[in-house]
Amino acid sequence: MFNARFLSRSAALLFITLLAGACDLFSTDRDDVWAGTMIVVPWSASADGKPIEARVADLVAAGGTDDDPLAGKLASDSRLPVIVYLHGCSGDMAGVPGLFAQRGFVVVAPWSFARRGRPESCGDVGPETLRWRLDEARWTLERLKGLPWVDPWGIAVVGASEGGLAAAQFADAPEDVVAVVIMGWTCIDRQNFDFDGIRVPADRAVYAVVGQDDPLVASSRLGGDCGQALRGRAMARNRVVRGLGHAVPDKDILDEIAAFIGTARRAYARPDGN
């Protein structure tokens, strides 16, 4: 005869296993991307005077909530300018979130490779990859809505390399995105219409920067810069930087980008929601 206590314990273990499997089953791409999203906060905005650089999952484990990972971690009544940063094809943030945090921004950077089955895309960016990257931007912006530390003067989306391509193609950027910055992308694809040009709504500020020594600039397929695609926009700036390759721009350019975003926020934001 089977031991009743053994059966009871086995049933409990089975229930726990099934429950864990169910939780995993109901975990979505949105949840995975949010959990892997990096949030970087300048020291001046944190409650303890120290910079914050951590993924959402770790912030939640340290006392934040899934809805507000920074709950209890910021100086009281902080309302801060926010950048959503889209990394390049490798998933490496290249230190960019920290560089913008040094300029007073909270940077929220979704990590694309948190998604299950996310293929490598360096050198082979397809339409599915672009769709994924834009989904990640939308999901992140949805998560930021209503958070008490996001100020009402608008958000900037900054993308680098593959992330720059995604930023340039963000045709349905919501109204709270007032500025888009394209780094390390030429806004040109002579073989793929879906990647060519800039589809950001015409009423948003757009800043583009690419290195003159970037291999993309000399490419027969992608060569050039975003200047032509930016023509006719009310607020746009295109920079081709001498001596810069496919890399993060120097301090002066980052300062210029920060100032450009600040101007766009003052010019285009709708702090009253209208």
Phi and psi in degrees as a GROMACS rama.xvg file:
@    title "Ramachandran Plot"
@    xaxis  label "Phi"
@    yaxis  label "Psi"
@TYPE xy
-71.5253  145.678  PHE-2
-74.5052  126.972  ASN-3
-63.7111  -36.6903  ALA-4
-66.4718  -38.6113  ARG-5
-63.1375  -42.6491  PHE-6
-63.5765  -42.0449  LEU-7
-62.2563  -43.9198  SER-8
-66.2655  -39.6795  ARG-9
-64.1147  -40.9043  SER-10
-63.8289  -39.3573  ALA-11
-64.7319  -43.259  ALA-12
-62.9488  -40.1218  LEU-13
-63.1944  -42.3199  LEU-14
-61.1697  -44.4192  PHE-15
-63.1239  -42.0384  ILE-16
-62.2489  -45.4851  THR-17
-64.7198  -38.4027  LEU-18
-64.5047  -42.478  LEU-19
-62.9718  -40.1092  ALA-20
-65.4325  -38.2805  GLY-21
-64.7462  -42.117  ALA-22
-61.1911  -40.9681  CYS-23
-66.389  -38.0129  ASP-24
-63.1684  -40.0293  LEU-25
-86.7604  -5.13612  PHE-26
-67.2305  130.184  SER-27
-108.353  169.801  THR-28
-56.4664  -40.0268  ASP-29
-58.0602  -45.3144  ARG-30
-64.2607  -43.4178  ASP-31
-64.3855  -43.493  ASP-32
-65.0467  -42.5733  VAL-33
-63.4342  -44.0796  TRP-34
-60.5219  -34.2323  ALA-35
-88.858  -3.95865  GLY-36
-66.8943  133.403  THR-37
-89.4292  132.532  MET-38
-118.189  127.715  ILE-39
-121.412  127.368  VAL-40
-122.993  134.54  VAL-41
-66.634  150.385  PRO-42
-56.5703  -32.2553  TRP-43
-67.4766  -16.5143  SER-44
-104.696  -7.52688  ALA-45
-86.5096  155.462  SER-46
-66.3626  -31.1252  ALA-47
-102.596  7.25797  ASP-48
74.3447  16.4155  GLY-49
-117.454  145.151  LYS-50
-65.0704  151.804  PRO-51
-114.249  131.28  ILE-52
-146.047  101.135  GLU-53
-157.536  156.921  ALA-54
-79.4668  155.345  ARG-55
-55.2707  -43.8744  VAL-56
-57.7508  -39.4128  ALA-57
-73.2019  -37.0451  ASP-58
-64.6782  -38.8727  LEU-59
-66.1777  -42.9252  VAL-60
-62.7337  -25.8065  ALA-61
-93.5717  13.023  ALA-62
117.806  -9.31444  GLY-63
-75.6863  -178.597  GLY-64
-119.396  162.137  THR-65
-63.2235  -36.2112  ASP-66
-71.3942  -36.8486  ASP-67
-139.284  87.9613  ASP-68
-60.7727  -22.3733  PRO-69
-95.5273  10.3585  LEU-70
-55.9532  126.184  ALA-71
78.491  1.28768  GLY-72
-108.168  -3.99689  LYS-73
-111.801  156.797  LEU-74
-58.1596  146.505  ALA-75
-58.4884  139.015  SER-76
60.4632  27.5314  ASP-77
-69.3931  130.095  SER-78
-125.614  115.581  ARG-79
-124.925  146.273  LEU-80
-68.9042  139.784  PRO-81
-122.325  137.472  VAL-82
-114.887  131.968  ILE-83
-96.2486  118.777  VAL-84
-106.543  127.899  TYR-85
-106.979  113.468  LEU-86
-72.9244  174.039  HIS-87
-80.1403  -172.825  GLY-88
-65.4712  -25.5081  CYS-89
-82.5379  -15.2485  SER-90
89.6194  -5.27566  GLY-91
-74.1675  127.1  ASP-92
-75.8116  -15.8865  MET-93
56.9808  23.898  ALA-94
75.7227  1.66743  GLY-95
-64.0931  -43.623  VAL-96
-55.508  -42.1266  PRO-97
-64.604  -35.7276  GLY-98
-66.0663  -38.4536  LEU-99
-76.5062  -30.617  PHE-100
-62.9363  -35.6863  ALA-101
-62.3542  -19.8935  GLN-102
-100.455  16.7609  ARG-103
96.1349  3.00344  GLY-104
-95.7388  147.767  PHE-105
-85.8284  127.62  VAL-106
-110.141  126.192  VAL-107
-115.826  112.634  VAL-108
-121.113  98.9052  ALA-109
-63.5677  138.196  PRO-110
-101.449  109.011  TRP-111
-60.7647  -30.9697  SER-112
-80.438  3.95183  PHE-113
-70.1251  -18.2081  ALA-114
-78.4927  138.693  ARG-115
-69.882  135.221  ARG-116
75.8557  13.4826  GLY-117
-67.4165  116.15  ARG-118
-76.1214  154.635  PRO-119
-64.0438  142.259  GLU-120
-132.245  0.0757694  SER-121
-62.3042  121.588  CYS-122
84.6585  -5.559  GLY-123
-148.154  61.1586  ASP-124
-81.4078  119.81  VAL-125
-110.111  174.829  GLY-126
-60.6344  -31.2387  PRO-127
-67.8089  -39.0793  GLU-128
-62.4445  -44.5122  THR-129
-60.9854  -42.1036  LEU-130
-61.7225  -42.064  ARG-131
-60.8321  -45.5008  TRP-132
-64.0587  -39.6107  ARG-133
-70.9379  -35.7874  LEU-134
-59.3675  -44.2084  ASP-135
-62.3886  -38.8808  GLU-136
-64.1705  -45.6368  ALA-137
-62.0514  -46.2044  ARG-138
-61.3089  -40.3663  TRP-139
-65.2995  -43.9217  THR-140
-63.1446  -36.9747  LEU-141
-62.2936  -40.5202  GLU-142
-64.7089  -30.499  ARG-143
-78.688  -18.8273  LEU-144
-59.7556  128.9  LYS-145
82.4415  -4.27224  GLY-146
-68.6347  136.304  LEU-147
-67.704  -18.8084  PRO-148
-95.2426  -2.55115  TRP-149
-87.4436  118.202  VAL-150
-74.049  162.144  ASP-151
-84.3602  6.10927  PRO-152
-94.4805  16.1554  TRP-153
101.082  154.672  GLY-154
-111.766  148.559  ILE-155
-108.031  142.252  ALA-156
-107.921  123.456  VAL-157
-118.874  127.123  VAL-158
-126.402  144.942  GLY-159
-121.472  132.828  ALA-160
57.2544  -117.802  SER-161
-57.8791  -36.1383  GLU-162
-65.7915  -31.2781  GLY-163
-67.0435  -39.679  GLY-164
-58.8344  -47.0115  LEU-165
-61.7795  -42.771  ALA-166
-60.6875  -41.7853  ALA-167
-64.9415  -28.2365  ALA-168
-98.8841  14.2508  GLN-169
-79.528  71.4599  PHE-170
-66.7406  -29.4664  ALA-171
-108.43  31.6984  ASP-172
-54.8754  128.033  ALA-173
-65.5125  165.634  PRO-174
-62.1333  -26.8794  GLU-175
-75.5562  -6.35526  ASP-176
-87.0811  109.414  VAL-177
-102.551  -15.8194  VAL-178
-144.475  144.19  ALA-179
-127.516  133.762  VAL-180
-120.087  128.102  VAL-181
-112.472  114.771  ILE-182
-117.267  133.747  MET-183
69.1471  29.7626  GLY-184
-141.78  144.029  TRP-185
-94.5675  -9.32331  THR-186
64.9115  21.9305  CYS-187
-131.361  133.149  ILE-188
-147.172  105.647  ASP-189
-77.4949  -6.18965  ARG-190
-114.994  -7.93622  GLN-191
-140.232  103.157  ASN-192
-58.8875  -33.184  PHE-193
-67.0553  -20.6363  ASP-194
-102.191  -5.37678  PHE-195
-87.7378  142.369  ASP-196
81.4145  -167.256  GLY-197
-126.352  125.767  ILE-198
-111.267  7.20754  ARG-199
-58.0228  138.248  VAL-200
-49.9894  142.671  PRO-201
-64.6198  -19.5729  ALA-202
-90.42  12.6993  ASP-203
-107.965  149.668  ARG-204
-76.5294  137.714  ALA-205
-132.839  128.676  VAL-206
-118.54  132.043  TYR-207
-127.613  138.239  ALA-208
-141.611  136.187  VAL-209
-144.208  149.449  VAL-210
-80.1656  139.009  GLY-211
-61.9726  -28.1693  GLN-212
-95.242  8.74377  ASP-213
-67.9985  128.915  ASP-214
-54.7903  -27.6055  PRO-215
-61.0474  -36.0078  LEU-216
-63.6342  -32.3456  VAL-217
-94.1173  -1.95745  ALA-218
-68.6488  140.123  SER-219
-67.58  -28.3053  SER-220
-87.9503  -42.1494  ARG-221
-111.221  -3.26545  LEU-222
-61.9558  146.009  GLY-223
126.717  -150.653  GLY-224
-152.836  -177.421  ASP-225
-84.0602  1.84092  CYS-226
-54.6052  -48.127  GLY-227
-63.8595  -42.0389  GLN-228
-67.2982  -22.2759  ALA-229
-89.1063  -9.1999  LEU-230
-59.719  139.1  ARG-231
89.5931  -6.52285  GLY-232
-82.0049  142.668  ARG-233
-66.2297  -36.3905  ALA-234
-134.833  102.278  MET-235
-151.068  150.052  ALA-236
-145.133  135.398  ARG-237
-122.29  129.93  ASN-238
-127.684  129.87  ARG-239
-114.815  116.138  VAL-240
-100.752  120.115  VAL-241
-65.2845  138.863  ARG-242
81.2157  -1.71999  GLY-243
-100.726  131.331  LEU-244
-94.4436  -146.713  GLY-245
-85.9341  76.2564  HIS-246
-150.776  172.787  ALA-247
-68.8168  131.8  VAL-248
-62.5735  164.169  PRO-249
-79.6067  -179.928  ASP-250
-55.4266  -45.1109  LYS-251
-61.2473  -40.5246  ASP-252
-68.7277  -41.1026  ILE-253
-63.7122  -38.7968  LEU-254
-62.348  -40.7799  ASP-255
-65.5763  -40.0592  GLU-256
-63.4124  -44.5318  ILE-257
-60.0803  -42.4143  ALA-258
-66.5811  -39.4041  ALA-259
-61.0539  -45.0449  PHE-260
-61.8594  -41.8975  ILE-261
-60.453  -42.505  GLY-262
-64.183  -42.5669  THR-263
-63.2222  -40.1279  ALA-264
-62.829  -39.4151  ARG-265
-71.1359  -33.9736  ARG-266
-81.0364  -36.5862  ALA-267
-112.746  -14.6459  TYR-268
-67.1777  154.716  ALA-269
-124.141  75.3693  ARG-270
-63.4874  -19.8388  PRO-271
-90.9861  1.31641  ASP-272
82.9631  2.67858  GLY-273
